[in-house]
């Protein structure tokens, strides 16, 4: 049975608004991840999120190799942290393809909260244990799958209506499917493992 993303959040206690947009469709089975050469336990805040400056794509996230895929996922969360703090989800939208339902729903959830005069306090994500699979293992020939452990701080949403409340801190294992677009990646789907 497919449930609304809001109800899914309530049932699974996922804290961040980023996860409020999780796909309502069935999750594919991503291929088993192989570790990259990068060290574990690096946070998404490599580009420190703030409501005043949206993080820019770091040089290490440029390109379409495994190291760029890992850096791109970390950047995605830095931009998500910014979107939640500021209400500006344009950058978050630009990191996903038009077909990424979770990307679009996440951005829309943030925009809707702020449009109603609401706000989001907390919920910043940190990213650990990132693993990138071989590109030819994806469901599409050019796909690169990335798995990461994402930890979110407690988050309070107010002034939004249905989403109002305090969401506890949470740690989840997530997957991302990335596709190359030009000389960098974009997200085509993501979800909780």
NORURKA-V597922 format. One record per residue. N is the residue number from 1. RES is the residue in one letter. SS is DSSP state (H for helix, E for strand, C for the rest). OMEGA is omega in whole degrees, -180 to 180 (999 if undefined). D_CENTER is the distance of its C-alpha to the mean C-alpha in Angstrom with 2 decimals. Layout:
N,RES,SS,OMEGA,D_CENTER
N,RES,SS,OMEGA,D_CENTER
This chain:
1,X,C,179,23.78
2,X,C,180,20.75
3,X,C,179,19.81
4,X,C,-179,18.14
5,X,H,179,14.54
6,X,H,180,16.17
7,X,H,178,18.59
8,X,H,179,16.17
9,X,H,-179,14.48
10,X,H,-177,18.05
11,X,H,-176,19.13
12,X,H,179,16.50
13,X,C,176,16.21
14,X,C,-173,12.45
15,X,C,-167,12.30
16,X,C,173,9.34
17,X,H,178,9.41
18,X,H,-179,5.73
19,X,H,176,7.13
20,X,H,-178,10.18
21,X,C,-177,9.29
22,X,C,-177,9.25
23,X,C,176,11.73
24,X,C,179,15.27
25,X,C,180,16.69
26,X,C,180,17.63
27,X,C,173,15.33
28,X,C,174,16.90
29,X,C,178,17.99
30,X,C,179,16.14
31,X,C,178,18.78
32,X,C,-177,19.48
33,X,C,174,17.71
34,X,E,-178,19.97
35,X,E,173,19.45
36,X,C,-178,19.24
37,X,C,-177,21.74
38,X,C,-179,19.54
39,X,C,177,20.06
40,X,C,172,17.86
41,X,C,172,16.75
42,X,C,-176,15.48
43,X,C,177,13.16
44,X,H,-174,10.33
45,X,H,174,13.14
46,X,H,169,15.02
47,X,C,-171,14.77
48,X,C,-179,15.66
49,X,C,172,13.93
50,X,C,180,16.62
51,X,C,-177,17.56
52,X,C,-177,20.07
53,X,C,178,18.39
54,X,C,178,15.16
55,X,C,176,14.10
56,X,C,-179,15.53
57,X,C,-179,14.62
58,X,C,-179,16.43
59,X,H,-179,19.21
60,X,H,177,17.95
61,X,H,177,14.92
62,X,C,-178,17.61
63,X,C,-176,19.06
64,X,C,177,18.14
65,X,C,-179,19.22
66,X,H,-180,17.63
67,X,H,177,17.44
68,X,H,179,15.76
69,X,H,179,13.11
70,X,H,-180,12.39
71,X,H,179,12.57
72,X,H,179,10.33
73,X,H,177,7.31
74,X,H,178,8.58
75,X,H,179,9.04
76,X,H,-180,5.65
77,X,H,175,5.20
78,X,H,178,8.81
79,X,H,177,8.58
80,X,H,177,6.42
81,X,H,178,9.20
82,X,H,-178,11.70
83,X,H,180,11.01
84,X,H,-178,11.47
85,X,H,-172,14.50
86,X,H,-173,16.05
87,X,C,180,15.36
88,X,C,-176,14.96
89,X,C,-179,12.03
90,X,H,179,13.86
91,X,H,178,12.03
92,X,H,177,8.61
93,X,H,-175,10.73
94,X,H,-179,12.34
95,X,C,179,9.62
96,X,E,174,9.67
97,X,C,177,13.03
98,X,C,-179,15.08
99,X,C,179,14.96
100,X,C,-177,11.25
101,X,H,-179,11.93
102,X,H,179,8.60
103,X,H,-177,7.52
104,X,H,-180,10.96
105,X,H,179,11.20
106,X,H,179,8.39
107,X,H,-179,10.15
108,X,H,179,13.40
109,X,H,179,13.05
110,X,H,-178,12.67
111,X,H,-179,15.50
112,X,H,180,17.63
113,X,H,-178,17.69
114,X,H,178,18.86
115,X,H,179,21.14
116,X,C,-179,22.91
117,X,C,-180,23.53
118,X,C,178,21.11
119,X,E,177,18.99
120,X,E,178,16.24
121,X,E,180,17.38
122,X,E,178,15.47
123,X,C,-179,12.27
124,X,C,-178,11.13
125,X,E,167,8.90
126,X,E,-174,10.62
127,X,E,179,9.93
128,X,E,172,13.05
129,X,E,-179,14.82
130,X,E,179,12.98
131,X,E,-177,15.00
132,X,E,178,15.38
133,X,C,177,17.69
134,X,C,-176,20.45
135,X,H,-177,19.66
136,X,H,178,22.58
137,X,H,-177,21.26
138,X,C,180,18.65
139,X,C,175,19.64
140,X,C,-174,20.27
141,X,C,-178,22.48
142,X,C,-175,20.18
143,X,C,170,16.98
144,X,E,179,15.37
145,X,E,179,13.52
146,X,E,172,11.42
147,X,E,179,11.22
148,X,E,171,10.11
149,X,E,-176,11.14
150,X,E,178,8.92
151,X,E,-180,11.35
152,X,E,175,11.17
153,X,C,175,14.40
154,X,C,-175,16.41
155,X,E,175,15.60
156,X,E,178,18.23
157,X,E,179,17.97
158,X,E,177,21.34
159,X,C,-176,23.16
160,X,C,-176,20.90
161,X,C,-174,22.99
162,X,C,-176,21.50
163,X,C,-179,18.38
164,X,C,177,20.60
165,X,E,176,20.73
166,X,E,-180,19.60
167,X,E,-177,16.86
168,X,C,173,17.62
169,X,C,-178,15.73
170,X,E,173,14.05
171,X,E,-180,13.09
172,X,E,173,11.55
173,X,E,-177,11.40
174,X,E,173,8.57
175,X,E,176,9.27
176,X,E,167,8.23
177,X,E,-180,11.15
178,X,E,173,11.78
179,X,E,178,14.99
180,X,E,174,17.12
181,X,E,-174,18.00
182,X,C,-177,20.82
183,X,C,177,20.34
184,X,E,-180,16.54
185,X,E,165,13.60
186,X,E,-179,11.54
187,X,E,176,9.02
188,X,E,172,11.32
189,X,E,173,9.64
190,X,E,179,7.27
191,X,E,179,8.36
192,X,E,178,10.14
193,X,C,999,13.05
